[in-house]
């Protein structure tokens, strides 16, 4: 195999210039907020993916003025800039793959304004997702996009990846709830896109930035839409002894017009890990469970819940349980949202994909995913947003075993190809990042990709903003992972500025 890091090292700036860059950054944000020692920058070498890349410098600005100053420094020296939120992304989007400056936005964590009469909040990018809802909950409002990482992930990262969550089926993804943005471009110039009024005239440039994964600029302020809570909610757990029958129930629930606000599936392997940890009430002998939530007017809710129960029973559910108290409901949701973390109880590593398929193809795709795992002798846990066909097959493994990582990568890529062949796509909410950048030609033509690059060139003509993300690169994440295993971390005491470690 060719050395995948040759191109990485060739793309890096000279080491000698970093001392001067660090001095200018200290002038911009204060010495305490520029990290340059090996021990300090190693804390930013990873996100929630299996990749590792060491920054040359880490900067923690506290204001939009400081972000602009940092980007002016980077622009003068023509060094890459990688925006970073809470580091919960799973596609390597916050990693400095070719080195450079990581701009960590965790200090910009203020809710600047709540205008509940107009139905919006103004927040900084470091605000945690759940904190927006907490701030508005006292008057009956909430922020709808709710990724499973919402207790940790930042709204800036959610904007970058156009995050979804269990309630996407009813409320949509992040772009449906962002009214406006303030963005600092690579040159240090500040622009305002959109604003508090919905459907502003002109081009929807805010919509262009949402989901761009930090490749167009750094978002410093976000106007987010707030919604009024419905009068009542009912949460049901449907228990199946067949993954196929559970998948068929998903299609029928949607087809019958029930209109659930959430429709999640967990399979046997996921239940076996989550239930002893969370005690959510998932039966350990089930092949799959559906977590179904309906909302609306209190008087109409029993009919909607009964219809869900009838459909599930007709499709083979052995039991359907309705959460009787808010505590039971929260326990069911805790089991779902803690699933990824709970898998650490049984494996050292995991490899998670995020594909979307038509709901009608769910049974077929899940069978093929299971067949690939069986053939490769791998354990796969399925926990996903079944209502909108957003699959998350998670391969759990031990990357310290020789050859294991390469086998996992091969199987994961095959699973993703199955999803694309079924009419799906390579990501629903977790982004492309570096991990999936070389899969983009599976779903886009060369002309499509040229058009996207042309847009990026307008915002970032020097190509400094989050390079080697979103678009195909000379090096694939599979090559880096395969060569990096089993020692993906940098050795103790190693110098910074080494790019991806192997």
C-alpha positions in Angstrom: 0.0 0.0 0.0 1.3 3.5 -0.8 2.1 5.7 2.1 -1.0 7.8 2.6 0.8 10.4 4.8 3.2 11.6 2.1 0.6 14.0 0.7 -0.4 15.1 4.2 3.2 16.0 5.1 3.8 17.7 1.8 0.7 19.9 2.3 1.9 21.2 5.7 3.5 24.7 6.3 7.1 25.0 7.5 7.6 24.4 11.2 9.7 27.5 11.6 6.8 29.8 11.0 4.6 28.5 13.9 6.4 30.5 16.6 5.5 33.7 14.8 2.0 32.6 14.3 1.6 31.7 18.0 2.8 35.2 19.0 0.2 36.8 16.8 -2.5 34.6 18.1 -1.6 35.4 21.7 -1.9 39.1 20.9 -5.4 38.3 19.4 -6.9 36.2 22.2 -4.6 36.3 25.2 -1.7 33.9 26.0 -3.9 31.7 28.2 -6.1 30.8 25.2 -3.4 29.7 22.8 -2.3 26.1 23.3 0.9 25.0 21.8 2.7 22.5 24.1 2.4 18.8 23.1 0.4 17.9 26.2 -2.1 20.6 25.6 -2.8 20.2 21.9 -3.1 16.4 22.3 -6.4 17.0 24.1 -7.7 18.1 20.7 -6.3 15.3 18.6 -9.6 13.4 18.4 -13.3 13.6 18.0 -15.8 10.7 18.3 -14.5 9.0 15.2 -11.7 6.4 15.0 -9.3 8.9 13.5 -6.6 10.9 15.3 -4.9 14.1 14.1 -2.7 16.5 16.1 -3.1 20.3 15.7 -0.2 22.6 15.4 -1.9 25.1 17.6 -5.3 25.4 19.4 -7.0 28.7 19.9 -10.0 29.4 22.2 -11.6 32.7 21.2 -14.3 34.2 23.4 -15.9 36.7 21.0 -16.6 37.3 17.3 -13.9 40.0 17.2 -11.3 37.4 18.4 -12.5 34.8 15.9 -12.0 37.4 13.1 -8.5 38.2 14.4 -7.6 34.6 14.5 -8.7 34.1 10.9 -6.8 37.2 9.8 -3.6 35.7 11.3 -4.3 32.3 9.6 -5.0 34.1 6.3 -1.8 36.1 6.4 0.3 33.0 7.0 -1.9 30.8 4.7 -2.4 28.0 7.3 -5.4 25.8 7.6 -8.1 26.5 10.1 -10.4 23.8 11.6 -13.5 24.9 13.6 -14.3 22.7 16.5 -17.3 22.5 18.9 -17.7 19.8 21.5 -15.9 17.2 19.5 -18.8 14.7 19.4 -18.7 14.3 15.6 -18.1 10.8 14.3 -16.8 11.6 10.8 -13.5 13.3 11.6 -14.9 16.7 10.7 -13.2 18.5 13.6 -9.7 17.0 13.0 -6.8 18.9 11.6 -5.9 16.2 9.0 -3.2 18.4 7.3 -2.3 20.2 10.5 -3.1 23.8 11.2 -5.0 25.8 13.8 -7.9 24.3 15.6 -10.4 27.0 16.6 -12.3 25.6 19.6 -15.5 27.6 20.2 -16.4 26.2 23.6 -15.8 29.6 25.4 -18.5 31.2 23.1 -21.3 29.6 25.1 -23.8 32.3 25.8 -27.5 32.4 25.1 -27.6 36.1 24.0 -31.4 36.6 23.7 -34.7 34.8 24.1 -37.6 36.3 22.2 -40.4 33.8 22.9 -43.1 36.2 21.6 -41.4 36.0 18.2 -40.3 32.4 18.7 -36.5 32.6 18.4 -33.3 32.7 20.4 -29.9 34.1 19.6 -27.1 31.9 20.7 -23.3 31.5 20.4 -21.9 28.4 18.7 -20.6 26.8 22.0 -24.0 26.6 23.6 -25.0 23.0 24.3 -28.0 21.9 22.3 -30.1 20.9 25.4 -29.4 24.2 27.1 -31.5 26.1 24.5 -34.5 24.0 25.4 -33.8 24.4 29.1 -33.7 28.1 28.8 -37.1 28.2 27.1 -38.9 25.4 28.8 -40.3 27.4 31.6 -42.7 29.1 29.2 -43.5 26.0 27.2 -41.1 26.4 24.3 -38.3 24.1 23.0 -35.7 23.7 20.4 -36.7 20.9 18.2 -33.5 19.2 16.7 -32.4 16.8 19.4 -29.4 14.6 18.4 -28.7 11.8 20.8 -25.6 13.7 21.8 -27.7 16.8 22.7 -26.4 16.9 26.3 -22.9 17.3 25.1 -22.9 18.5 21.4 -22.8 22.2 20.7 -25.2 24.1 18.5 -22.3 25.3 16.3 -21.4 21.7 15.5 -25.1 20.9 14.9 -25.2 23.7 12.4 -22.0 22.4 10.7 -23.4 18.9 10.3 -27.1 19.8 9.8 -27.8 17.5 12.7 -31.1 15.7 13.2 -32.3 13.4 15.9 -35.2 11.1 17.0 -37.8 13.8 16.3 -36.5 14.7 12.8 -39.4 12.7 11.3 -41.9 15.4 12.6 -39.8 18.6 13.0 -37.0 18.3 10.4 -33.3 18.8 10.9 -31.2 21.8 11.9 -31.6 23.8 8.7 -35.3 23.9 9.3 -34.8 25.7 12.6 -31.9 28.1 11.8 -33.3 31.6 10.8 -30.0 33.4 10.5 -26.2 33.2 11.1 -23.3 35.5 11.6 -20.2 34.0 10.0 -16.6 35.0 9.9 -15.0 34.2 6.5 -11.4 32.9 6.0 -10.3 36.5 5.3 -11.6 37.7 8.7 -14.5 39.5 7.0 -17.8 39.2 8.9 -21.1 38.6 7.2 -24.7 38.2 8.4 -26.9 35.7 6.6 -30.6 35.7 7.2 -32.0 37.0 10.5 -34.9 36.7 12.9 -37.6 37.1 10.3 -38.4 33.8 8.5 -38.2 33.6 4.7 -36.0 36.6 4.2 -35.8 37.8 0.6 -32.7 37.0 -1.6 -30.6 33.9 -1.7 -30.7 31.5 1.2 -27.1 31.8 2.1 -27.7 30.7 5.7 -29.1 27.4 4.3 -25.9 27.1 2.3 -23.7 27.4 5.5 -25.8 24.9 7.5 -24.3 21.5 6.7 -21.1 22.9 5.1 -19.1 21.4 8.0 -17.0 24.5 8.6 -15.6 24.6 5.1 -17.1 28.1 4.3 -16.3 30.0 7.5 -16.8 30.0 11.3 -20.3 30.6 12.6 -20.2 33.0 15.6 -23.9 33.7 16.2 -27.1 31.7 15.4 -30.8 32.7 15.3 -32.7 29.5 16.1 -36.4 28.9 15.8 -38.2 28.0 19.0 -41.5 26.0 19.0 -44.4 25.7 21.4 -44.7 22.4 23.1 -47.8 20.3 22.2 -50.4 19.7 24.9 -49.7 16.1 25.5 -47.4 13.3 24.5 -47.6 9.5 24.5 -44.6 7.2 24.3 -45.0 3.5 23.3 -42.6 0.6 23.3 -43.5 -2.2 20.8 -41.7 -5.5 21.2 -40.9 -7.8 18.3 -39.4 -11.3 17.9 -38.5 -10.4 14.3 -36.4 -7.6 12.9 -38.2 -7.9 9.6 -41.7 -7.5 11.2 -40.5 -4.5 13.2 -39.3 -2.9 10.0 -42.6 -3.6 8.3 -44.4 -2.0 11.2 -42.4 1.2 10.6 -43.5 1.4 7.0 -47.2 0.9 7.9 -47.2 3.4 10.8 -46.0 6.1 8.4 -48.3 4.9 5.6 -51.4 4.9 7.7 -50.9 8.6 8.5 -50.4 8.3 12.2 -47.8 11.1 12.1 -45.5 10.0 15.0 -43.0 12.6 16.1 -40.4 9.9 16.8 -40.0 6.3 15.6 -36.8 4.6 16.7 -35.6 1.0 16.5 -33.1 -0.9 18.7 -32.1 -4.5 17.9 -31.2 -7.4 20.1 -27.5 -6.6 20.4 -28.2 -3.0 21.4 -30.8 -4.0 23.9 -28.4 -6.5 25.5 -26.0 -3.7 26.2 -28.3 -0.9 27.1 -30.8 -2.5 29.4 -28.4 -3.7 32.1 -26.8 -0.2 32.1 -29.9 2.0 32.0 -32.8 -0.3 33.2 -35.1 1.3 30.7 -37.5 -1.6 30.5 -36.4 -3.1 27.2 -37.0 -6.9 27.2 -33.8 -8.9 26.8 -35.5 -11.6 24.7 -36.7 -9.2 22.0 -35.1 -9.2 18.5 -36.1 -5.6 18.2 -38.1 -2.8 19.8 -39.8 0.2 18.4 -39.9 3.4 20.4 -42.8 5.4 19.1 -43.9 8.8 20.3 -47.1 10.7 19.3 -48.0 14.3 20.3 -51.0 16.5 20.0 -54.2 17.6 21.7 -54.8 15.6 24.9 -58.2 14.3 23.8 -56.9 13.0 20.5 -53.9 11.2 21.9 -55.5 8.0 23.0 -56.8 7.3 19.5 -53.4 7.9 17.9 -51.7 5.6 20.5 -54.3 2.9 20.0 -53.7 3.0 16.2 -50.0 2.6 16.7 -50.7 -0.4 19.0 -53.1 -2.0 16.5 -50.6 -1.7 13.6 -47.7 -3.1 15.7 -49.8 -6.1 16.9 -51.0 -6.7 13.3 -47.3 -6.8 12.2 -46.3 -9.3 14.9 -45.5 -7.3 18.0 -45.8 -9.6 21.0 -46.4 -6.7 23.3 -47.0 -2.9 23.2 -46.4 -0.9 26.4 -47.4 2.7 27.0 -45.2 4.8 29.4 -47.6 5.5 32.3 -45.5 8.3 33.9 -43.0 10.9 32.8 -40.4 8.9 34.6 -41.1 5.8 32.6 -41.1 7.9 29.4 -37.7 9.5 30.2 -36.3 6.0 31.1 -37.2 4.7 27.6 -35.6 7.7 26.0 -32.5 7.5 28.1 -32.0 3.9 26.9 -32.1 5.1 23.3 -29.9 8.1 23.8 -27.3 6.3 25.9 -27.0 3.5 23.4 -23.8 4.6 21.6 -22.0 5.2 24.9 -23.2 2.0 26.5 -21.6 -0.1 23.7 -18.2 0.7 25.4 -19.2 -1.9 27.9 -18.6 -4.7 25.4 -15.9 -3.4 23.1 -12.8 -1.2 22.9 -13.7 0.4 19.5 -16.7 1.0 17.4 -17.2 2.0 13.7 -20.5 3.7 13.1 -22.1 4.5 9.8 -24.9 7.0 9.2 -26.8 6.2 6.0 -30.3 6.9 4.8 -32.5 4.4 2.9 -36.1 4.5 1.7 -38.3 3.2 4.6 -39.8 0.6 2.3 -36.3 -0.9 1.8 -35.6 -1.2 5.6 -36.2 -5.0 5.9 -34.1 -5.8 2.9 -31.2 -3.5 3.9 -31.1 -4.7 7.5 -31.0 -8.3 6.3 -28.0 -7.5 4.0 -26.2 -5.6 6.8 -26.6 -8.6 9.1 -25.4 -11.0 6.4 -22.2 -8.9 5.9 -21.6 -8.9 9.6 -22.1 -12.7 9.8 -19.8 -13.4 6.9 -17.0 -11.2 8.4 -17.6 -12.6 11.9 -18.4 -9.2 13.3 -20.8 -7.9 15.8 -23.2 -5.2 14.6 -25.6 -3.3 16.8 -28.5 -1.5 15.1 -30.0 1.5 16.8 -31.5 4.1 14.4 -34.1 6.6 13.4 -36.4 4.1 11.6 -39.1 6.7 10.9 -37.0 8.5 8.4 -34.8 5.5 7.3 -31.7 6.9 8.9 -29.6 3.8 9.7 -26.7 3.6 12.2 -25.1 0.2 12.0 -22.4 0.1 14.6 -19.6 -2.5 14.3 -18.0 -3.1 17.7 -14.5 -4.5 17.7 -11.1 -4.5 19.2 -8.7 -2.4 17.1 -5.7 -3.8 18.9 -6.2 -7.2 17.1 -4.0 -7.3 14.0 -6.0 -7.0 10.8 -9.2 -6.3 12.7 -9.5 -2.6 11.8 -9.0 -3.3 8.0 -11.7 -6.0 8.2 -14.1 -3.6 9.9 -13.5 -0.8 7.4 -14.1 -3.2 4.5 -17.4 -4.5 6.0 -18.5 -0.9 6.9 -17.9 0.3 3.4 -19.8 -2.7 2.0 -22.8 -1.9 4.3 -22.7 1.7 3.1 -22.7 0.6 -0.6 -25.8 -1.5 0.1 -27.6 1.6 1.4 -26.6 3.6 -1.6 -27.7 0.8 -4.0 -31.1 0.8 -2.3 -31.7 4.4 -3.2 -30.1 5.9 -0.1 -27.3 8.2 0.7 -24.0 8.1 2.7 -25.0 10.4 5.6 -28.2 11.6 7.2 -27.0 13.8 10.1 -23.4 13.0 11.1 -21.8 14.7 8.1 -19.2 13.6 5.5 -16.1 15.0 7.3 -12.8 13.2 6.3 -14.2 9.7 6.9 -16.7 9.7 4.0 -15.2 12.4 1.7 -14.0 9.8 -0.8 -17.5 8.2 -0.9 -19.0 11.5 -2.4 -18.6 10.3 -6.0 -20.9 7.4 -5.2 -23.8 9.8 -5.1 -22.6 12.9 -7.0 -21.3 13.3 -10.5 -18.0 15.2 -11.2 -20.1 18.1 -12.4 -22.0 18.1 -9.1 -18.8 18.2 -7.1 -17.3 20.9 -9.3 -20.3 23.1 -8.6 -20.0 22.6 -4.9 -16.2 23.4 -5.0 -17.0 26.6 -7.0 -19.3 27.7 -4.1 -16.6 27.0 -1.6 -14.1 28.9 -3.6 -16.3 32.0 -3.4 -16.3 31.9 0.4 -12.8 30.5 0.9 -10.6 31.2 -2.2 -7.4 30.1 -0.5 -8.9 26.8 0.6 -7.9 27.3 4.3 -11.3 26.5 6.0 -11.4 22.9 7.2 -9.4 21.4 4.3 -9.7 17.8 3.3 -13.3 17.6 4.4 -16.5 17.0 2.5 -14.8 16.7 -0.9 -12.7 13.7 -2.2 -9.1 13.8 -1.1 -5.8 12.1 -2.2 -5.9 10.0 0.9 -8.9 8.0 2.3 -9.8 7.6 5.9 -9.7 3.8 5.3 -6.0 4.0 4.4 -5.2 6.1 7.4 -7.1 3.8 9.8 -5.7 0.7 8.3 -2.1 1.9 8.7 -2.7 3.5 12.1 -4.1 0.4 13.8 -3.4 -0.8 16.4 -1.5 2.3 17.7 -3.7 5.2 16.6 -2.6 7.5 19.4 0.5 9.6 19.3 3.3 8.2 21.5 3.8 9.9 24.9 6.1 13.0 24.5 5.8 13.1 20.8 6.0 16.6 19.2 2.9 18.3 17.9 2.3 19.2 14.3 2.6 15.7 13.0 -0.8 15.6 11.2 -2.5 12.1 11.4 -0.6 9.7 13.6 0.3 6.2 12.5 
